């Protein structure tokens, strides 16, 4: 825990976190600027580095913060799914992913961009977060989705691994599609107008 930063007022801490999340979500680690951060947060660079010592430590804190937000809220939502039909669960899984991505926009971008990136230029602590993120993603896919995929209904000409890879790519594609489609919406009911078509293609194309 970063004790110096955690001990400041909640209002000031949340303001700095919000500013840093926005910077890293827009520019990524390499192109993020601590000058822009301190100007937006209206603090001195000395204060920022008093709290975090380095840009890599700052990114580690924001990445860890983002992972916790996405993980906790994703699990809380997935636990609410009661339907055991695989295709129905897949539909709900995608809707939850979109909801999380829209509700925690900056955290979601930081988390997902990091998971899909190379870690060669990061320090060991950040690399550990990458491993944790991959393990978490694998866990939720298996626990909340793939364990409900009955192997007996997969078409015999199709390998299970290929189908799972296709489903993961479909989840990523549709989550991005519906986040973009709904990014300017303020209403509680989101637009998933053609989601059933994608699910039916999977259902009738790969499942007997």
C-alpha positions in Angstrom: 0.0 0.0 0.0 1.2 3.5 -0.8 0.7 4.9 2.8 1.6 8.6 1.9 -1.0 8.7 -0.8 -3.6 6.7 1.1 -3.4 9.1 4.1 -4.4 12.2 2.2 -8.0 13.4 2.1 -10.5 11.2 0.2 -11.5 14.1 -2.0 -8.0 14.9 -3.0 -7.0 11.2 -3.5 -10.0 10.6 -5.7 -9.3 13.7 -7.8 -5.7 12.5 -8.4 -6.8 9.0 -9.2 -9.5 10.2 -11.7 -6.9 12.5 -13.4 -4.3 9.7 -13.7 -6.8 7.1 -14.9 -7.9 9.5 -17.7 -4.3 10.1 -18.7 -3.3 6.5 -18.8 -6.6 5.4 -20.6 -6.0 8.0 -23.4 -2.2 7.8 -23.8 -1.1 4.5 -22.4 2.0 4.1 -20.2 4.6 5.2 -22.7 2.9 8.4 -23.8 1.3 9.4 -20.6 2.6 12.7 -19.3 3.1 13.5 -15.6 3.2 17.2 -16.7 -0.4 16.9 -18.0 -1.4 15.0 -14.8 -0.1 17.6 -12.4 -1.6 20.4 -14.5 -5.0 18.8 -14.6 -5.0 17.8 -11.0 -3.6 21.2 -9.9 -0.8 19.7 -7.9 3.0 20.1 -8.1 5.2 17.5 -9.7 7.1 17.3 -6.4 3.9 16.3 -4.6 3.0 13.6 -7.2 6.5 12.1 -7.0 6.4 12.3 -3.2 3.4 10.0 -3.3 4.6 7.6 -6.1 8.4 8.2 -6.5 8.3 7.3 -10.3 6.0 7.1 -13.3 6.2 3.3 -13.2 5.0 3.3 -9.6 2.2 5.6 -10.5 1.1 3.3 -13.3 1.4 0.3 -11.1 -1.0 1.9 -8.6 -3.5 2.9 -11.2 -3.3 -0.5 -12.9 -3.8 -2.3 -9.7 -6.7 0.0 -8.8 -8.3 -0.6 -12.2 -7.9 -4.3 -12.0 -9.6 -4.4 -8.6 -12.5 -2.3 -9.8 -13.1 -4.4 -12.9 -12.6 -7.8 -11.1 -14.9 -7.0 -8.2 -17.7 -5.6 -10.2 -17.5 -8.2 -12.9 -17.7 -11.1 -10.4 -20.6 -9.4 -8.5 -22.6 -9.1 -11.8 -21.7 -12.6 -13.1 -22.9 -14.2 -9.8 -26.4 -12.9 -10.6 -26.7 -15.1 -13.7 -29.0 -18.0 -12.9 -29.6 -19.4 -16.4 -27.7 -22.6 -17.1 -28.1 -22.6 -20.9 -24.7 -21.8 -22.5 -26.0 -19.5 -25.2 -28.2 -17.5 -22.8 -25.2 -17.2 -20.4 -23.0 -16.0 -23.2 -25.5 -13.3 -24.0 -25.6 -12.2 -20.4 -21.8 -12.4 -20.2 -21.5 -10.0 -23.1 -24.1 -7.6 -21.6 -22.3 -7.5 -18.3 -18.9 -6.9 -20.0 -20.4 -3.9 -21.9 -22.0 -2.6 -18.7 -18.7 -2.7 -16.8 -16.9 -1.1 -19.7 -19.3 1.8 -19.9 -19.6 2.3 -16.1 -15.9 2.2 -15.5 -14.6 3.5 -18.8 -11.1 4.5 -17.9 -10.4 1.6 -15.6 -11.7 -0.8 -18.3 -9.6 0.6 -21.0 -6.4 0.5 -18.8 -7.1 -3.0 -17.7 -8.0 -4.5 -21.1 -5.3 -2.6 -23.0 -2.7 -3.9 -20.5 -3.9 -7.5 -20.6 -3.5 -7.4 -24.4 -0.1 -5.8 -24.4 3.5 -7.0 -24.3 5.1 -6.7 -20.8 8.7 -6.7 -22.0 9.3 -3.0 -21.0 7.6 -3.2 -17.6 9.2 -4.0 -14.2 8.6 -7.2 -12.4 5.8 -5.9 -10.2 3.8 -4.7 -13.2 4.5 -8.1 -15.0 3.0 -9.8 -12.0 -0.2 -7.8 -12.4 -0.3 -8.9 -16.1 -0.1 -12.6 -15.0 -2.9 -11.9 -12.4 -5.1 -10.3 -15.0 -4.7 -13.2 -17.4 -5.4 -15.7 -14.6 -8.5 -13.7 -13.6 -9.8 -13.6 -17.2 -9.3 -17.4 -17.6 -11.0 -18.0 -14.3 -14.2 -16.1 -15.1 -14.5 -17.6 -18.6 -14.2 -21.1 -17.2 -16.2 -20.7 -14.0 -19.0 -18.5 -15.3 -19.2 -19.6 -19.0 -17.4 -22.6 -20.4 -18.3 -25.0 -17.6 -21.9 -24.7 -19.0 -20.8 -25.7 -22.5 -21.9 -29.3 -22.9 -19.2 -31.0 -25.0 -21.8 -33.5 -26.3 -23.6 -30.7 -28.2 -20.6 -29.5 -30.1 -20.6 -30.6 -33.7 -18.3 -33.6 -34.0 -16.3 -32.0 -36.8 -15.2 -29.1 -34.6 -12.4 -29.1 -32.0 -13.4 -27.8 -28.6 -10.4 -25.5 -28.4 -11.2 -23.9 -31.7 -14.8 -23.3 -30.6 -13.6 -21.7 -27.3 -11.2 -19.5 -29.2 -13.9 -18.4 -31.5 -16.2 -17.6 -28.6 -13.5 -15.5 -26.8 -12.9 -13.6 -30.0 -16.7 -13.1 -30.4 -16.9 -11.8 -26.8 -14.1 -9.3 -27.4 -15.6 -8.1 -30.7 -19.1 -7.7 -29.4 -18.1 -6.1 -26.2 -16.1 -3.5 -28.1 -19.0 -3.1 -30.6 -21.7 -2.4 -28.0 -19.5 -0.2 -25.9 -18.9 2.0 -28.9 -22.6 1.8 -29.9 -23.8 2.9 -26.4 -21.0 5.2 -25.3 -23.2 8.3 -25.6 -26.3 6.8 -24.1 -27.5 8.0 -20.8 -30.5 5.7 -20.5 -30.4 2.6 -18.4 -31.6 0.3 -21.2 -28.6 -0.3 -23.6 -28.8 -1.1 -27.3 -28.1 -4.7 -28.1 -30.3 -4.8 -31.2 -28.6 -7.5 -33.1 -27.0 -9.6 -30.3 -29.5 -12.4 -30.8 -28.3 -12.7 -34.4 -24.7 -13.3 -33.4 -25.8 -15.8 -30.7 -27.9 -17.7 -33.2 -25.1 -17.9 -35.7 -23.0 -19.6 -33.0 -25.9 -21.8 -31.8 -26.9 -23.1 -35.3 -23.4 -23.0 -36.8 -21.4 -24.9 -34.2 -23.8 -26.6 -31.8 -26.0 -29.5 -32.6 
